[in-house]
Amino acid sequence: MPSTLETPVLIVGGGLIGLSTALFLQRQGTRSVLVERAKAASPLPRARGWSVRSMELFRSIGLQDDLEQAAREAWKQGVFGGARRGASMLSSQELDIPDISVMTGHDPSPCRMVACPQTSVEPILRHALEDRDGDVRFGHGLEGFEQSPGGVRATIQGPDGAYVIDAAYLVAADGARGSVRRQLGIEWRGDGVAGHHVNIYFRADLTERVKDRIFSQCEIENDRVSGVFLSMNNTTHWSFHLRYDPAKDEPRDWSDARLAALLRAAIGDDVALEILHRDTWTAVDRVADHYRQDRVLLVGDSAHIMPPWGGLNGNTGIADAHDLAWRLSQVIDGVAGNALLDGYDAERRPVARRNGAQAQLRSDFDLRFGIRTHSNATDFDRLCDGGELLMRYRYGTDDTVDMLRGQIGTRFPHAWIEHEGRRQSTLDLFGRGEVALGGGSSRGDGILRDGRDFCFLEDGVTWATLIDGSDATALTIRPDGFVAERAD
């Protein structure tokens, strides 16, 4: 009989979303065991841009400074940003990007968007989790699981043999190709394929060649190759997303020499290069039919996949993990009933559907950078800015708001305050349990009141202006910082 381990939550998958889930649970005081079949993190860069909202969530677990430092160190020359297009990287022309807000949006926050390859972010998350006594098991793969009314029994294959983990809940963070969703029989729904690509991560010292051609993305089209370069540090590390036709090609069979020749054709020079990693991917927009089946819950790419353009998929997954963590913790702690978990599916699936449709629009290179053309005018009018998609969504109504003003179902607005003798963001008040906030004349017990328990530090900011109410308005805020109740 295999040895058995018990834990409140078993997380399957040790990538960006699995690690985030474990850290958010840890912030709530809930233990978890994370298992990942691979022995090490994926060397293939994927996401690079971390939204303001994602940085707020990382701030809540004390990692804002670490990630901002990693972002400062990521770019070896120039800065992140800019777009180019041409027959090759070295002959490309810079595009005139009219309005960066179409990608990022502008919402008051204690954080800012940062750009840093996922390969630099995941080690920060893993080290933080391990340093805080998190149970992280790379090289341990899920072989199967069974559910019962009382929990989930999972069989894990580790380096020293198989063993069993009994968990109250299982979180599937094993990605689009993972086994958990398939074992549950949960189907995908969504739009068709928008393209097939090979993500080729390679090393080539182009420092001098690109010092006057810095870019975030560079679209290439010539008679030999079609695709998009993504800069990873503006000097030596790059990713090229090579387009291919699956009816004609099977790039898994291509040699490194063939890929290197295509890369040189895309660069426009016979440069020395080394292919570090590669993988195929398909640009599709898919959302799982449901995110929960009894005691198993899907998160991140297990629940939805969308094209990477605009950085929506990874940032959506981080918010999934945060929403799920506080719900699981309250149920496990007995604060709420099991039905609280149904709200995870109800709130997060509409966000994924909206963001996936927007990511699909950004498959057009011009739309991706907010450039309106004659051919994309109709789709351009459907674009939402990143702040609307990742910050100003409203739970319970499947819509967004123009400005965060304390509406029910929205993230409470940020303002700088003095509280307990320290300068803080209003967002720093939330995280563990509900919090009630109100103006100086609001009524009720247990309310943190403006002028007594905290005060605003910015000129022109008052309780009434912040939440578009009166000095008597009181709000109840959930652990994730979203407004649950409002009494005007």
N, C-alpha and C positions, 0 to 999 in steps of 0.2 A: 504494500500500500504506500503510495507516494506520501511524502511529508506534506503537512498542510499549514498554511499561513492564513491568518485572518486580518482583514483590513476593511475600513468603512467604504473606501473607493478604490477600485482597480482601474488604472488608466492604461489603455493599450495604444502605444505610439509615443515615441520620444522626440518628435519634431517640435516645431515652433508651437503648435497648438496644444499638444500633450504637455509640454513643459509649462506653458502658460497656465493650463488648467490646474496642474499640481501646485503652482505658486499661488494662484488665487484661492484654492482650497486651503492651503497652508495659512494664508492671511486670515481666513475665517476660523482657523483653529481646527480644521478637519484633516486627519491623516489620510494619506493615499500611498499606494504602491504603483510605480510607473514601470512598465515593461516595454522594451523595444527589441525587436528581433535582430536588428543590425548591431554590430559591435561598436560602431562609431556613427556620429552624425553624418548626414549626406554631404559630400564635398561639392555638390552642384548648387550654385547660387540660384535662388528663385526671387523672392521679393526683395526689394531694396528700400522702398519708401514706407515709413511708419507714420500713420496719420496722427493728428493732434489728439484724437480720442484714444488711440492706442497708447500714446505716450502718457496720457492721463492715467490710464489703467496701470501702466508700468510704474508710474509715479506712486500709485497707491501701494505698491509692494516694494518701494524703496529703490527702484532701478533706473529712475530717470537720469540721474547724473552719469551712471555707468554707460548707458546707451548713447547719451549725448557725447561723451568722451570717445566712444567707439566711432561715432559718426565723424567727429573731428579728425580722427586718425585715418579714416577710410580713404579720403581723397588726397592722393600724393601730390597732385598739382591741380590748380584751379578749384572749382566748386562743382557740386552736383547740379545738373540742370542743362537745359538747352536741347535743341533738336536739329538734326541735319538730314539731308537727303542727296543721293547722287548715285552714279554708276559704281563708285567705290568710296571707301572711307576717306581716302586722301584727296579725292577730287570733289567731295560732297560740298554742298552749299548750306549755310546756316538758314534756318527758317525763322521768319518773323513771328514770334509767339505773341498774340495780342493781349491775352489775359490769363495769367497763371491761376486765377481763382477758379477757373473751370475745372482744374484738377484738385486744388487744395481747399478752397473756401477760406473764409476768415471768420472765426468765432472766438470771443474772449476766452482765454484759457491760461493756466499757469505753465502750459507746455507749448512747444512748437513742433511742427513736422520735422522729422529728421530722416536722413538718407544714409543707410548703412546696409551692406549685403547681409542677407539672412545667415550666411555662413559665419558672420561675426556676431550676430545677435544670439543665435542658439547656444553657443558656449557660455555667454553671460548668464542666460537663464538657467542652464544646467548647473553651473558652478554655484549660483545663488541658491538653488534648490538643495544641492548637496551640502553647502555650507550651513544651511538651516536645518540639517538633519533629515532632509527628504530622502525617501527610499527610491532610488533611481537604479534600474537594472537594465543596462544595455547588454545585448547578447542573450536576452531571454525572450523567447517568442511564444505567442499564444497559439496553442494547438487546437483548442476548442473550448466550448463553455456550455453550461446548462443553467437555465433559470428555474427558480422555485418561488413560491410566495414569499419566502424569507430572504432571498438573495440570489447571488450568482456564484456558481462553482466553475472555476476556470482551470484548465490544465496548461501548465507552462513548461516549456522545454528550456532548461538552462545549460550552461557548460558542463555541469556535473550530473545532469540527468533531469528527469521530469519531476515536477511537484505540483501541488494544488494550492490555489488561492481562493479562499471563501471571502466574498465581498458583498456588502449590502447593495452596491451599485457598480456597474461597469460603464466606463466612459470610453467610447470608441473614437480615438484620435489617430487611427491607423491609415488615414488618407483615402483617396479615391480608389486605390487599388487594394485596399485592405480587405480582410476577410470577415469582419464583424457584420457589416451591413449586408453582405451577401448571405451569410449564414442566417440572418434574420429574415431574408427575403424581401427587404425594403427596396422598392424600385426608384429609379431616377425619373424626373420629368423636366422638360425644358426645350430650348430651341436647338436647331441643327448645328452641324459642324461649321465653324468659320475658318478653318485652316488646320493643316498638319505641319508640325515643326520638329526639328532636331535642335535641342539646346546644347550647344557646344561651348564648354568652358575651357579657355585656353590661356596660356601665358605667352606674351610677346612684348618685348620692350619697344613700345611705340612712343616713348616719352617725348623725344624731340620732334617726331613726325606730327604729333597731335597737339603740341603745346599751344598752337593758335587755332585749334579745331576742337576745343573741349565740348563735350556733349553728354547728355544723359542717354539719348537714343539716336541712332543714325540708320535710316532706311536705305537699303541697297537694292538696286535693280540693274542687272546687265544680262548679257546673253548667256552667261554661265551660271549665275547664282542670284537668288532672291532671298531677302531676309532682313533682319534688324540687329544691329550691334547695340549692346548695352554695356556701358562702361562700369567697371567694378572698382577702379581706383584712379582712372584717367592716365595711367602710365603703363602698367605691365600686365594687368589681369582684365580679361574681357569675356563677354558671353555673346555668342552669335546664334540667333534663332533662325535657322535655315528652313525655308519653306520647301515642302516636297509634295509630290502627288502620289498617294499610296497605291493608285491604280498602276503606276509605272515604276515606282521605286520601293525598295525595302532598305532603309538606311541602317537598320540594325546589322546588316551584312556588310556595310561599307567599311573599308579599312581606314585606319588613322591617316595613312598617306593620301587617300582620296579626299578625306575631310580637310586635311591641311591644304591641299591644292585649291579646294573651293574657298577656304578662308583667305588664302593669298589673293585669289581673284576678287574677293569682296573687299579686302584691304587696299588693293591696288599697288602692291609692291611684293617683291620676293623676300619676305622677312623670315628670320628664324622664329619658329614657334613650337610650342609643346601643348598637345591636347591633354588636359587634366581630367576631364570627365565629360560624358555626354549621355543624353537620354532623349527619347521621343515624347512628345506631348501633343494633345489635340485641343484646339480652342473650341470649347463647348460651354454652354450654360446649362447646368443641371442642378436641380434641387431635389433632395430625397422626399418621398411622399409623406414621411413623418420622421421626426427626430427622436421619438421615444417609443420603445416597445417594452413595456413593463419596467424592468430594472436595468435596462440597457439604453444609453443615450448617445446620440451621434453628435459630434462636434467638428468644426472646421471642414476639411476636405472630405471627411466621411459623410458630412451632411450636405455639402454643396461644392460644386466646382464652377469656376467661371474663368474667362480669359484673364491673363495677368495685367492687361493694360489698364493703367490707372491705379494699380496697387490695391484693388478692392477686395480681392479674395482673402488674402492673409489678414488684412485689417478687420474684415468681417468675422473671420474665425477667432481672432483674439477677443472680440466683443462677445461672440458666442460663449467662449470659455468663461468669461467674467460673469455673464448672466447665469450660466449653469452653476457656477461654483457656489454662489450665495444661496441658491435654491437647494442644492444638495445639502449644504451645511445646515440649513434651518430644518430640513426634514430629518437628517441624521441626529441632530441635537434635540429633536422633539418639539421644536418651536412651532413648526407647521406640519400639516398633514401631507401625505404623499401626493395629493392633488396639486400641490404647489408646483410640482415638476411639469404639469401639463402646460403651465404658462410659458415654459421655455420654448416649446414648439410653437405655441400661438404667437409669441412675440418675435422670435428670431427668423422663422421661415419667410414672413413677408419682407423682412429686410434683405434676406438672401435673394429673393426673387427680384426685388427692385435693383439691387446692386449688380446681379448677374446680367440683367437686361442692359444696364448702363455700361458694364464692362464689354459686352458684345458690341455696342455701338462704337466703342473705342478701338475696335479692330481696324477701323479706318485710321490711318496714321495722322491725317490732318485733324480729325475730330479729337484724337487723343490729346492734342496740344491746343485745342480750342481754336482751330483755324477753319473758318467757314469758306466753303467753295460752292460753285454752282451745283456740283454733283452731290454734295452732302448736305445741302441746305435743309432738307426736311428732317434728317436725323439730327442736325445741329440744334434745331429748335426743341428737340427732346432731351438734350443734355442737361444733367443736373451737376452742380458743382460738388466737390468732394466733401465740403462741410455739410451740405444738405444730406448727402448719402451716409456719412459716417458719424455725424454729430446731431443733426436736427431731425432725426426720425422720431416718430411718436408711436409708442406702443398702444395697442388696443384699437387703433383706427386705421392702420395701414396707410399712413400718409406722413408728410413732413411739415415742419413749420418754418416760417420766414425768419423767426428770431426766437431764441430760448428765453422765455419769460415766466418760467415756473408753471407751464401748462401741465395738467395731469398727463402722465405717460411720456414726458420728456426729461432729458438730463437737466438737472438743476443748473442755473447759470453761474458762471464763475465771477467772483469779485474778490479783491484782496481785503482781508479783514484782520483785526487784531483779536485774538482769542487765547485766553489763558496766558497772556503776556507775550505771545509770539505772533509774528506776521505769518498768516496762512492764507491759502485759498479757501473759499467756501467749500470746494470739493474735498478738502482735507478733513472735513467734519464727518464724512461718510465712510462706510466700509464694514462695520460690525454692528448689525442690528439697525432698527429704524431710528431716525432722528427727526424730531419736530422742531421747526424753525418758525419764527414769527416776528412781526413788528412789535414796537414797544407797547402797544395797546391791545395786542392779540390776547385771546383768552384760552385757558386750558392749562392742565398740569403737565409738567415735564417738558416745557417748550424752552428752547434757547432763544432769547429775545434780543433784538437789536437794541443797543444802548445799555443793556444790562449785562449780557453774557458775551457779546461781541460788538465790535463797531467797525464801520467801513473806513478804509484808509484812502480811498480815491475821491478827489473832488467831484461833486455832482452825482455820486452814487449813493442812493438811499435804498432802504428796504422797498419802498413803494415803486421807485423807478426800476429796480432790479427785477421785480416779479410782476410789474404792471398791475399793482393792486393798491392796497391802502396800508396804513400803519396797523390796522387790525387784522390783516390777512395772516393766516397760519397755514403752513404746509407740512405734510408728513413725507419724509424722504426714505426710500428703500435703501438697503445696504449697497446697491449698485449705483446710488446717486440719482435715481429716477424718482420723479414726483409720483407718490401713490395717492395722496389726498390733498385737497385744497379747500380751505374754509375762508371765504371772503366776507 
